[in-house]
Amino acid sequence: MSPKSFSQAAQADSVDRIIDYHVKTKHHFNRYARSLGYLDWANQPDPFRRFEGTQLISLPLLSPDEEPLSPTYQAIYERGTVLCQPLQLTTLSRFFEFALALSAWKKAGESEWALRSNPSSGNLHPTEGYVVLPQVDGLELNPGLYHYAPKEHGLERRAEFPAELVAQLLVSFPSHAFLFGLTSVHWREAWKYGERAFRYCNHDVGHAIGAARVAAATLGWNMTLLDGVAQNTVAMLLGTDRKQDFGEAEPEHSDCLVVVWPTQAVKGQKLGVKDDIDIKEIPLALESAIVKELAGGAWYGKANRLSDEHGVHWEIIDEAAEASWKTESCRSTVPLSLLSNNASHPVPFTPHGPSAGQIIRQRRSAVAFDAKTSISAAMFFHMMQRVMPQAERPQLERPMPWDVWPYDPTIHLLIFVHRVDGLTPGLYVLMRDRRRVSFIQQTMNPELSWTIAPDCPDGLPLYWLLEGDAKKLAAQVSCHQDIAGDSAFSFGMLAEFEGTLRDRGPWWYPRMFWEAGLLGQILYLEAEAAGVRATGIGCFFDDPVHEIVGIQSLAVQSLYHFTIGGPVEDRRLQTLPPYHHRSRA
Ligand SMILES: Cc1cc2nc3c(=O)[nH]c(=O)nc-3n(C[C@H](O)[C@H](O)[C@H](O)COP(=O)(O)O)c2cc1C
């Protein structure tokens, strides 16, 4: 066999293995995906990873009215309206606050648990965050790799990197660019959800990417996924391959890196060695030889063990992680648009509407819906428009947050409309890439109507499929959860599944879940801004969802469900401020 056909055969084998994982972890009406079946409370994983022996640098706890002030929620979606902030400790603090920090503590009787800016399946929070920082005047942090500790709102210094070497690594990016990385502790989700947990960890990565993109937008910063980097390189840079630092502790699976950069040179902050005018494109990869050299430096800390014992180890998760590991790097670049680099009319604080910070802080999952609140068709259409990536544009000219995503969409929405004033209840499809209409149509029952929804804004590819009351059906296929039927609308996220994996490779499996999580994150915030509330739904019966519209093959698969409506508060719970345990510096 030639080397090429050998690697093609290996890829086909990995695709088969990841599809096998997907099929085996489906929930069926008569059988859920394998899990322990009960909660082993004695070994509940610690939601907070720490690296013992590292220096913890506290990030300042900022009140909403301290600098940097948050722009309005509306402004973050209007390119060029948010004042670009310099990279310093306070802005980095805001970035982490809005991306991954604690947002509240909830208390019921003796138990207390923290919520965060990013949601997580079962509130188990498998996602860990890192930053690679260059030398920046006024930042007060040495160049290196830092792990974010959400409970302390601090950065643990994992590695010291020579300033010149980090500068070399980041030389092709605009000045003051830094890297943000995400990893997952699969065990945290597997403890409760067993074999399906790899899916949930990846949903959570998508949510975290979305939360970070929005956080960056509040500071006038840009961001893109560096998806040309091979996963071994991500692991090397984030130190997750350092077995000596993990020992008996639960490993972290390196997921992805993104690059974040200020959209314009910031007054008062000296630019680096390069002139940003020369930067016309953003590479989506890193020089692995430099990463290797950086990884050879001084490292600090040993990971804490999160559970004393692991009742069962779910091998299938390791197999899925291995099959979908991105082994190759790819040297692609994206043009740096003038639009993305120019905050021409900065409006740091406009008086209209809630601030982005307020919406981010108040984001919560609804635990129940009132089965009566309806939303207007205008509000519904607005939400649908928000998740349209405008794929016909170059990546960095797409609307936030879709400028972070270096791909055309693979996810479309199958919507159960229950209570939208002016819209007939029933089933609808939002095609996030209109070029894919006939493909999706062919996978479904040919008798579906596929007419443009009445009064739909021009250019929004929202199709009406079937009229009817789908409240019971939506709840039934969502593991009998009433939240899917008591809301204003709920939906399944349909991925172009098998073809994507076979064409692009098995590493696309996690990416489809990231795309779904990113989309969910935006709608969590949109729901808050509209005065309603959302909840992600990871538990649904896979094939019964497909059967509703006659999907019979793996060409299209629903990967994540979501619901939005009028919430019912659980008044038994007490809410405490996020950092009441940390005295203000
Ligand atoms: C990927 C994902 C799947 C979820 N699945 C469900 C679900 O099936 N049912 C549910 O009631 N909540 C679900 N949630 C909501 C979580 O329970 C919630 O995010 C978590 O408890 C944290 O609360 P918060 O979102 O208010 O911060 C899901 C959230 C995510 C991110």
The ligand as an ORCA input file, in Angstrom:
! r2SCAN-3c Opt
* xyz 0 1
  C     -24.248     20.607     26.902
  C     -25.309     20.859     27.915
  C     -26.326     19.944     28.088
  C     -27.338     20.192     29.030
  N     -28.366     19.298     29.151
  C     -29.389     19.547     30.006
  C     -30.522     18.688     30.053
  O     -30.612     17.693     29.322
  N     -31.508     19.015     30.942
  C     -31.435     20.130     31.757
  O     -32.359     20.378     32.533
  N     -30.359     20.962     31.711
  C     -29.348     20.713     30.852
  N     -28.278     21.580     30.764
  C     -28.199     22.761     31.645
  C     -27.164     22.533     32.754
  O     -27.701     21.700     33.721
  C     -26.712     23.887     33.327
  O     -25.965     24.553     32.354
  C     -25.879     23.719     34.571
  O     -26.639     23.207     35.630
  C     -25.279     25.040     35.001
  O     -26.272     25.978     35.254
  P     -26.300     27.372     34.512
  O     -26.448     27.110     33.044
  O     -27.488     28.097     35.102
  O     -24.999     28.069     34.782
  C     -27.293     21.359     29.825
  C     -26.261     22.283     29.635
  C     -25.286     22.048     28.687
  C     -24.206     23.064     28.484
*
